[in-house]
Amino acid sequence: MTYDLNALRAREFPWTERGTNIYLNNASTGPVPARALNAMMAFNALRGEPFRITDADEFDTVQRTRELVARLINAAPTEIACMVNTTYGINVAARSLPLRAGDVVIGYDREFPANVYPWMALERDGIRTVRIPTTAAGLPDEERLMSALDRPEVRVLAISWVQFATGYRSDLVALGRRCRDRGIWFVVDAIQGLGAATLDVKACNVDLLACGGQKWLLSPWGSGFLYVRDELARTLEPHAVGWMSMHASQDFARLTEYEFAYLDDARRFEVITLPFQDFAGFNASLALLHELGPAEVEGRVNALADVIVDWAALRDDVRLVTPADRAHRAGIVVLVPPDPAAASERLNRAQIAHAVREGGIRLSPHGYNTKDEVQRALAMMVGEDD
Ligand SMILES: Cc1ncc(COP(=O)(O)O)c(C=O)c1O
């Protein structure tokens, strides 16, 4: 299928046709496309008349999610567990990896809290968390993090792929290779990258990767997944035990023939019942991304981010927080104009959705946005809109 931006906007994001709102806040919550809204409504219609729902409607839906996600990140469906948000997946990693007192979990400072608190909670068991300070420019210090991985007490590297407040994108290939060489578990939060950029978990040697659907995957709240590398998916002990995580629960006619034996794949980490209607929406949005082509979407997001970066390079009065080079950014670009509060106010008045994060204006265009929308936002931000 060719990528027809006008058709995409008209069909999946009809509100863009009204021309009243510009949405450049995909890093907070992505819009759910029409096909996913329809899928959820259809599922909810069944829910209103549950005699029309079969077990297959429920369980084929989550199986389809595992397949669509696996294809997106170069994993096997057996390595995908359906999760209701990112944080739960990070907690699975924090609670299931066999850590002991004295072990160190390392990451960046100024991370989104979902990558901090689940690990800090282990401190009462003597597991230490170390946060590598940012560079003078306030960006993650990837080089320093890389050297810190040589310390023998480091057992886990836990980072988000793309940082929420700076848009900095880490080099997962290089970090993953170092982790694998040192026997360190590599845990990644992909929510600010996946959908805007493409990802291959095998090439990056990721062990566990958590991602909610609600941002760049344009999916409902309550949808998400956890990737668990095959060997770990078969051997890690889940911290929360789902009734369907067991072999013995697969036959609903014999549920009380208990036998404590986990499934041999990532489903052992799922805590059923899941919001199937949200996963029906997730599937529709994932199918849309597959149809458009994840690499094609990535190219378009990059091109829109370039517009912002190139514009900032020509101005003395606006500071670009996000790295200018494409390798170190994805869909988030953060700027500090002379008066950020006034700039945000102007954008709000013009109904241009953005976010204010850590003192900067965060713009996060997606593949359905236009260059014109981005340019209008930039002009409005500095009061040059006429
Ligand atoms: C890096 C990062 N991780 C996680 C989240 C959200 O986590 P959850 O899906 O658990 O709400 C966000 C944003 O809200 C984020 O920016």
PDBQT file of the ligand as one rigid body, heavy atoms in Angstrom, charges set to zero:
ROOT
HETATM    1  C1  LIG A 401       9.477   6.760  29.240  1.00  0.00    +0.000 C 
HETATM    2  C2  LIG A 401       8.068   6.521  29.699  1.00  0.00    +0.000 A 
HETATM    3  N1  LIG A 401       7.742   5.351  30.287  1.00  0.00    +0.000 NA
HETATM    4  C3  LIG A 401       6.500   5.078  30.674  1.00  0.00    +0.000 A 
HETATM    5  C4  LIG A 401       5.479   6.006  30.505  1.00  0.00    +0.000 A 
HETATM    6  C5  LIG A 401       4.083   5.651  30.913  1.00  0.00    +0.000 C 
HETATM    7  O1  LIG A 401       3.968   4.417  31.517  1.00  0.00    +0.000 OA
HETATM    8  P1  LIG A 401       2.569   3.675  31.620  1.00  0.00    +0.000 P 
HETATM    9  O2  LIG A 401       2.257   3.080  30.266  1.00  0.00    +0.000 OA
HETATM   10  O3  LIG A 401       2.785   2.630  32.636  1.00  0.00    +0.000 OA
HETATM   11  O4  LIG A 401       1.561   4.695  32.041  1.00  0.00    +0.000 OA
HETATM   12  C6  LIG A 401       5.776   7.249  29.925  1.00  0.00    +0.000 A 
HETATM   13  C7  LIG A 401       4.778   8.322  29.729  1.00  0.00    +0.000 C 
HETATM   14  O5  LIG A 401       3.744   8.474  30.247  1.00  0.00    +0.000 OA
HETATM   15  C8  LIG A 401       7.093   7.495  29.503  1.00  0.00    +0.000 A 
HETATM   16  O6  LIG A 401       7.422   8.663  28.924  1.00  0.00    +0.000 OA
ENDROOT
TORSDOF 0
